[in-house]
Amino acid sequence: MKIVQLIASFLILCGVTLSSQAGVYKWVDKDGKVHYGSSPYHQQSEEIEIKKSRPTQQHDAEKQRKRLGTQKKLLKKYHDEREKNKLKASKNQQKKLDAIKKCVNLKNAIARNEQLSHLTKVNEQGKKVVLSRSETRLATFQLKNKYKKMCNQ
């Protein structure tokens, strides 16, 4: 009796082992639907090979390394672009401040010219010369035009 049980157990184990190593079969039914199974359904069934995947730890580590490399490149590019934009904004702000200073200086020069009755200038010989009233008005008029063009007023 024990021998029969032993043989039966052996056959069951062999059956389990064989079925776990069995292939995967593919077939198409009469409606054109594709089916898969562990045993052939009919003569048109074909055994297909299941490819083993790469070890996931190594694959994931490689993916992670590539992703980190790409991420570092993108972050560096973003940082460089941001610094470039900051510098550009700083330069634009400095240009605006310089333009404002020029406008203030022109406005002050116009106010000073309007308060004075006569202006002086240095001639080619290096001597101070007093300008006539009409030359003073002309110089003030030119400053006002320059102010209007530069300061949009």
C-alpha positions in Angstrom: 0.0 0.0 0.0 2.8 2.4 0.9 4.4 1.6 -2.5 1.2 2.6 -4.3 1.0 5.8 -2.4 4.7 6.5 -3.1 4.2 5.9 -6.8 1.1 8.0 -6.9 2.9 10.8 -5.1 5.8 10.5 -7.5 3.5 10.7 -10.6 1.6 13.7 -9.2 4.9 15.5 -8.6 6.1 14.7 -12.1 2.8 15.9 -13.5 3.1 19.2 -11.6 6.7 19.6 -12.7 5.9 18.9 -16.3 2.9 21.2 -16.4 4.9 24.0 -14.9 7.5 23.6 -17.6 4.9 23.4 -20.4 5.0 25.9 -23.1 2.5 28.6 -24.0 0.3 28.0 -27.0 -1.5 30.4 -29.3 -4.4 29.8 -31.6 -7.1 31.7 -33.5 -10.7 30.6 -33.3 -13.2 30.6 -36.2 -14.3 34.2 -35.4 -10.7 35.4 -35.7 -10.2 35.9 -32.0 -6.7 35.1 -30.7 -6.4 32.8 -27.6 -3.5 31.7 -25.4 -3.2 28.6 -23.2 -0.9 26.2 -21.5 -1.9 23.3 -23.8 -2.6 23.1 -27.5 -6.3 23.6 -28.2 -6.3 22.0 -31.7 -3.9 21.3 -34.6 -3.6 25.0 -35.6 -2.2 25.9 -32.1 1.4 27.0 -32.2 3.8 27.1 -29.3 5.3 30.5 -28.6 8.4 31.4 -26.8 8.2 33.7 -23.8 11.3 35.8 -23.5 12.8 36.3 -20.1 13.1 39.8 -18.9 16.4 41.4 -17.7 17.0 41.4 -14.0 15.0 44.4 -12.8 17.4 45.8 -10.3 20.2 46.3 -12.8 17.7 47.6 -15.4 16.1 50.0 -12.9 19.6 51.2 -11.8 20.5 52.0 -15.4 17.3 53.8 -16.0 17.7 55.7 -12.7 21.3 56.7 -13.7 20.1 57.9 -17.2 17.2 59.8 -15.7 19.4 61.5 -13.1 21.9 62.5 -15.8 19.1 63.9 -18.0 17.7 65.7 -14.9 21.1 67.2 -14.0 21.5 68.5 -17.6 18.1 70.0 -17.6 18.6 71.7 -14.2 21.9 73.1 -15.3 20.4 74.4 -18.5 17.5 75.9 -16.6 19.8 77.5 -14.0 22.1 79.0 -16.8 19.1 80.4 -18.6 17.7 81.8 -15.4 21.0 83.5 -14.6 21.2 84.9 -18.1 17.7 86.3 -17.8 18.6 87.9 -14.4 21.6 89.5 -16.0 19.6 90.7 -18.9 16.9 92.1 -16.6 19.6 93.8 -14.5 21.2 95.4 -17.6 17.7 96.6 -18.8 17.0 98.0 -15.4 20.4 99.8 -15.4 19.6 101.3 -18.8 16.3 102.6 -17.6 17.9 104.1 -14.5 20.6 105.8 -16.7 17.8 107.2 -19.0 16.0 108.5 -16.0 19.2 110.2 -14.7 19.7 111.8 -18.1 16.1 113.1 -18.1 16.5 114.5 -14.6 19.8 116.2 -15.6 18.2 117.7 -18.8 15.2 119.0 -16.8 17.6 120.6 -14.3 19.6 122.1 -17.1 16.5 123.6 -18.7 15.3 125.0 -15.3 18.8 126.5 -14.7 18.9 128.1 -18.3 15.4 129.6 -17.8 16.5 131.2 -14.5 19.7 132.7 -15.9 19.6 135.7 -18.2 22.8 134.8 -20.0 24.8 131.6 -20.4 28.6 131.2 -20.9 30.6 128.8 -22.9 34.3 128.2 -23.5 35.5 129.2 -27.0 38.3 127.6 -29.1 41.0 129.7 -27.2 39.8 128.4 -23.9 38.2 131.7 -22.7 34.7 132.0 -21.2 32.4 133.9 -23.5 29.0 135.2 -22.5 26.2 134.2 -24.9 23.7 136.7 -26.2 20.0 136.5 -25.1 19.0 134.9 -28.4 21.8 132.3 -28.1 20.7 131.5 -24.6 17.1 131.0 -25.7 18.3 128.9 -28.6 20.4 126.7 -26.2 17.4 126.3 -23.9 15.1 125.5 -26.8 17.5 122.8 -28.0 17.6 121.3 -24.5 13.8 121.2 -24.4 13.7 119.4 -27.8 16.3 116.9 -26.6 14.3 116.3 -23.4 11.1 115.7 -25.4 12.8 113.1 -27.6 14.7 111.3 -24.9 12.1 111.4 -22.2 8.9 111.1 -24.3 7.4 114.3 -22.8 
